[in-house]
């Protein structure tokens, strides 16, 4: 495989793969089953305040 072949692959399929990965990471926190974990993570910084 030559440099030009790798460059063509990165410009086409590599870009598509990175775009899909980016969109997956953006959509991941908004899935229906994530609400409880998101609220837990948001309130984690206040746990020390409640104990003392």
N, CA, C and O atoms as a Tinker XYZ file with bonds, in Angstrom:
   208  protein
     1  N      0.841000   -1.170000    0.000000    73     2
     2  CA     0.000000    0.000000    0.000000    64     1     3
     3  C      0.894000    1.244000    0.000000    63     2     4     5
     4  O      1.798000    1.364000    0.827000    81     3
     5  N      0.644000    2.133000   -0.899000    73     3     6
     6  CA     1.479000    3.327000   -1.021000    64     5     7
     7  C      0.928000    4.464000   -0.158000    63     6     8     9
     8  O     -0.161000    4.365000    0.409000    81     7
     9  N      1.683000    5.511000   -0.076000    73     7    10
    10  CA     1.281000    6.688000    0.687000    64     9    11
    11  C     -0.004000    7.276000    0.117000    63    10    12    13
    12  O     -0.891000    7.676000    0.871000    81    11
    13  N     -0.110000    7.331000   -1.205000    73    11    14
    14  CA    -1.304000    7.892000   -1.834000    64    13    15
    15  C     -2.544000    7.063000   -1.517000    63    14    16    17
    16  O     -3.627000    7.615000   -1.326000    81    15
    17  N     -2.391000    5.741000   -1.461000    73    15    18
    18  CA    -3.517000    4.878000   -1.108000    64    17    19
    19  C     -3.967000    5.133000    0.328000    63    18    20    21
    20  O     -5.163000    5.220000    0.606000    81    19
    21  N     -3.003000    5.251000    1.233000    73    19    22
    22  CA    -3.342000    5.524000    2.628000    64    21    23
    23  C     -3.971000    6.900000    2.792000    63    22    24    25
    24  O     -4.895000    7.076000    3.586000    81    23
    25  N     -3.478000    7.855000    2.054000    73    23    26
    26  CA    -4.040000    9.212000    2.121000    64    25    27
    27  C     -5.468000    9.230000    1.602000    63    26    28    29
    28  O     -6.330000    9.879000    2.193000    81    27
    29  N     -5.730000    8.532000    0.511000    73    27    30
    30  CA    -7.081000    8.457000   -0.034000    64    29    31
    31  C     -8.021000    7.776000    0.959000    63    30    32    33
    32  O     -9.154000    8.219000    1.147000    81    31
    33  N     -7.555000    6.702000    1.594000    73    31    34
    34  CA    -8.364000    6.009000    2.594000    64    33    35
    35  C     -8.679000    6.933000    3.772000    63    34    36    37
    36  O     -9.821000    6.982000    4.229000    81    35
    37  N     -7.687000    7.657000    4.260000    73    35    38
    38  CA    -7.895000    8.550000    5.394000    64    37    39
    39  C     -8.832000    9.695000    5.029000    63    38    40    41
    40  O     -9.635000   10.127000    5.855000    81    39
    41  N     -8.735000   10.182000    3.816000    73    39    42
    42  CA    -9.595000   11.283000    3.388000    64    41    43
    43  C    -11.038000   10.854000    3.188000    63    42    44    45
    44  O    -11.937000   11.691000    3.267000    81    43
    45  N    -11.286000    9.594000    2.934000    73    43    46
    46  CA   -12.655000    9.158000    2.682000    64    45    47
    47  C    -13.198000    8.355000    3.862000    63    46    48    49
    48  O    -14.015000    8.863000    4.630000    81    47
    49  N    -12.762000    7.135000    4.011000    73    47    50
    50  CA   -13.313000    6.258000    5.045000    64    49    51
    51  C    -12.857000    6.650000    6.442000    63    50    52    53
    52  O    -13.610000    6.492000    7.403000    81    51
    53  N    -11.648000    7.154000    6.570000    73    51    54
    54  CA   -11.172000    7.606000    7.866000    64    53    55
    55  C    -11.996000    8.785000    8.380000    63    54    56    57
    56  O    -12.341000    8.840000    9.560000    81    55
    57  N    -12.307000    9.720000    7.496000    73    55    58
    58  CA   -13.134000   10.859000    7.864000    64    57    59
    59  C    -14.535000   10.407000    8.256000    63    58    60    61
    60  O    -15.106000   10.923000    9.217000    81    59
    61  N    -15.081000    9.467000    7.536000    73    59    62
    62  CA   -16.402000    8.938000    7.860000    64    61    63
    63  C    -16.385000    8.242000    9.222000    63    62    64    65
    64  O    -17.300000    8.428000   10.025000    81    63
    65  N    -15.361000    7.450000    9.484000    73    63    66
    66  CA   -15.259000    6.746000   10.766000    64    65    67
    67  C    -15.123000    7.740000   11.916000    63    66    68    69
    68  O    -15.765000    7.564000   12.952000    81    67
    69  N    -14.308000    8.773000   11.762000    73    67    70
    70  CA   -14.152000    9.766000   12.827000    64    69    71
    71  C    -15.442000   10.552000   13.052000    63    70    72    73
    72  O    -15.771000   10.890000   14.189000    81    71
    73  N    -16.167000   10.840000   11.986000    73    71    74
    74  CA   -17.439000   11.550000   12.116000    64    73    75
    75  C    -18.453000   10.704000   12.868000    63    74    76    77
    76  O    -19.149000   11.212000   13.747000    81    75
    77  N    -18.547000    9.430000   12.537000    73    75    78
    78  CA   -19.471000    8.541000   13.243000    64    77    79
    79  C    -19.087000    8.381000   14.713000    63    78    80    81
    80  O    -19.959000    8.347000   15.582000    81    79
    81  N    -17.802000    8.285000   14.991000    73    79    82
    82  CA   -17.340000    8.184000   16.368000    64    81    83
    83  C    -17.669000    9.466000   17.136000    63    82    84    85
    84  O    -18.112000    9.400000   18.283000    81    83
    85  N    -17.462000   10.605000   16.529000    73    83    86
    86  CA   -17.781000   11.883000   17.157000    64    85    87
    87  C    -19.270000   11.978000   17.468000    63    86    88    89
    88  O    -19.644000   12.370000   18.573000    81    87
    89  N    -20.117000   11.628000   16.519000    73    87    90
    90  CA   -21.561000   11.686000   16.740000    64    89    91
    91  C    -22.011000   10.707000   17.814000    63    90    92    93
    92  O    -22.937000   10.997000   18.572000    81    91
    93  N    -21.361000    9.550000   17.884000    73    91    94
    94  CA   -21.677000    8.580000   18.939000    64    93    95
    95  C    -21.328000    9.142000   20.300000    63    94    96    97
    96  O    -22.113000    9.013000   21.239000    81    95
    97  N    -20.156000    9.767000   20.425000    73    95    98
    98  CA   -19.761000   10.364000   21.702000    64    97    99
    99  C    -20.691000   11.503000   22.109000    63    98   100   101
   100  O    -20.962000   11.684000   23.296000    81    99
   101  N    -21.178000   12.264000   21.149000    73    99   102
   102  CA   -22.094000   13.354000   21.443000    64   101   103
   103  C    -23.448000   12.810000   21.896000    63   102   104   105
   104  O    -24.052000   13.358000   22.818000    81   103
   105  N    -23.930000   11.749000   21.268000    73   103   106
   106  CA   -25.253000   11.204000   21.580000    64   105   107
   107  C    -25.254000   10.312000   22.813000    63   106   108   109
   108  O    -26.313000   10.095000   23.402000    81   107
   109  N    -24.109000    9.793000   23.219000    73   107   110
   110  CA   -24.032000    8.821000   24.316000    64   109   111
   111  C    -24.677000    9.315000   25.614000    63   110   112   113
   112  O    -25.438000    8.553000   26.211000    81   111
   113  N    -24.427000   10.525000   26.085000    73   111   114
   114  CA   -25.033000   10.960000   27.348000    64   113   115
   115  C    -26.543000   11.164000   27.264000    63   114   116   117
   116  O    -27.209000   11.221000   28.298000    81   115
   117  N    -27.094000   11.273000   26.069000    73   115   118
   118  CA   -28.516000   11.550000   25.913000    64   117   119
   119  C    -29.371000   10.306000   25.707000    63   118   120   121
   120  O    -30.569000   10.409000   25.446000    81   119
   121  N    -28.757000    9.128000   25.822000    73   119   122
   122  CA   -29.540000    7.907000   25.657000    64   121   123
   123  C    -30.472000    7.748000   26.862000    63   122   124   125
   124  O    -30.178000    8.276000   27.934000    81   123
   125  N    -31.588000    7.031000   26.706000    73   123   126
   126  CA   -32.590000    6.967000   27.778000    64   125   127
   127  C    -32.075000    6.385000   29.092000    63   126   128   129
   128  O    -32.488000    6.858000   30.151000    81   127
   129  N    -31.214000    5.406000   29.079000    73   127   130
   130  CA   -30.770000    4.772000   30.309000    64   129   131
   131  C    -29.668000    5.507000   31.045000    63   130   132   133
   132  O    -29.192000    5.017000   32.069000    81   131
   133  N    -29.250000    6.650000   30.567000    73   131   134
   134  CA   -28.106000    7.344000   31.150000    64   133   135
   135  C    -28.487000    8.408000   32.171000    63   134   136   137
   136  O    -27.602000    9.006000   32.785000    81   135
   137  N    -29.767000    8.658000   32.369000    73   135   138
   138  CA   -30.176000    9.758000   33.242000    64   137   139
   139  C    -29.654000    9.589000   34.667000    63   138   140   141
   140  O    -29.117000   10.539000   35.239000    81   139
   141  N    -29.800000    8.417000   35.243000    73   139   142
   142  CA   -29.366000    8.199000   36.630000    64   141   143
   143  C    -27.860000    8.380000   36.772000    63   142   144   145
   144  O    -27.403000    8.996000   37.735000    81   143
   145  N    -27.093000    7.863000   35.846000    73   143   146
   146  CA   -25.628000    8.007000   35.926000    64   145   147
   147  C    -25.204000    9.450000   35.719000    63   146   148   149
   148  O    -24.250000    9.909000   36.347000    81   147
   149  N    -25.901000   10.174000   34.847000    73   147   150
   150  CA   -25.572000   11.584000   34.628000    64   149   151
   151  C    -25.873000   12.411000   35.873000    63   150   152   153
   152  O    -25.088000   13.285000   36.240000    81   151
   153  N    -26.997000   12.144000   36.522000    73   151   154
   154  CA   -27.332000   12.875000   37.744000    64   153   155
   155  C    -26.347000   12.538000   38.866000    63   154   156   157
   156  O    -25.960000   13.416000   39.637000    81   155
   157  N    -25.947000   11.278000   38.956000    73   155   158
   158  CA   -24.960000   10.879000   39.964000    64   157   159
   159  C    -23.634000   11.599000   39.737000    63   158   160   161
   160  O    -23.018000   12.084000   40.686000    81   159
   161  N    -23.198000   11.667000   38.490000    73   159   162
   162  CA   -21.943000   12.344000   38.172000    64   161   163
   163  C    -22.048000   13.848000   38.434000    63   162   164   165
   164  O    -21.082000   14.467000   38.879000    81   163
   165  N    -23.207000   14.432000   38.164000    73   163   166
   166  CA   -23.382000   15.869000   38.379000    64   165   167
   167  C    -23.371000   16.226000   39.858000    63   166   168   169
   168  O    -22.903000   17.300000   40.235000    81   167
   169  N    -23.882000   15.335000   40.692000    73   167   170
   170  CA   -23.972000   15.617000   42.129000    64   169   171
   171  C    -22.802000   15.069000   42.925000    63   170   172   173
   172  O    -22.753000   15.255000   44.141000    81   171
   173  N    -21.864000   14.403000   42.282000    73   171   174
   174  CA   -20.733000   13.779000   42.965000    64   173   175
   175  C    -19.869000   14.820000   43.702000    63   174   176   177
   176  O    -19.314000   14.519000   44.758000    81   175
   177  N    -19.757000   16.001000   43.168000    73   175   178
   178  CA   -18.896000   17.013000   43.785000    64   177   179
   179  C    -19.473000   17.535000   45.090000    63   178   180   181
   180  O    -18.745000   18.154000   45.866000    81   179
   181  N    -20.751000   17.310000   45.361000    73   179   182
   182  CA   -21.385000   17.807000   46.572000    64   181   183
   183  C    -21.417000   16.768000   47.694000    63   182   184   185
   184  O    -21.909000   17.063000   48.783000    81   183
   185  N    -20.906000   15.567000   47.451000    73   183   186
   186  CA   -20.982000   14.510000   48.458000    64   185   187
   187  C    -20.220000   14.861000   49.729000    63   186   188   189
   188  O    -20.695000   14.539000   50.818000    81   187
   189  N    -19.067000   15.504000   49.642000    73   187   190
   190  CA   -18.286000   15.877000   50.818000    64   189   191
   191  C    -18.991000   16.948000   51.640000    63   190   192   193
   192  O    -18.836000   16.977000   52.861000    81   191
   193  N    -19.757000   17.826000   51.010000    73   191   194
   194  CA   -20.460000   18.886000   51.721000    64   193   195
   195  C    -21.552000   18.336000   52.634000    63   194   196   197
   196  O    -21.825000   18.914000   53.686000    81   195
   197  N    -22.176000   17.233000   52.247000    73   195   198
   198  CA   -23.264000   16.676000   53.037000    64   197   199
   199  C    -22.759000   16.015000   54.317000    63   198   200   201
   200  O    -23.500000   15.943000   55.298000    81   199
   201  N    -21.525000   15.532000   54.333000    73   199   202
   202  CA   -21.009000   14.797000   55.476000    64   201   203
   203  C    -20.361000   15.706000   56.529000    63   202   204   205
   204  O    -20.112000   15.256000   57.647000    81   203
   205  N    -20.096000   16.921000   56.212000    73   203   206
   206  CA   -19.349000   17.692000   57.172000    64   205   207
   207  C    -19.802000   19.070000   57.275000    63   206   208
   208  O    -19.252000   19.843000   58.059000    81   207
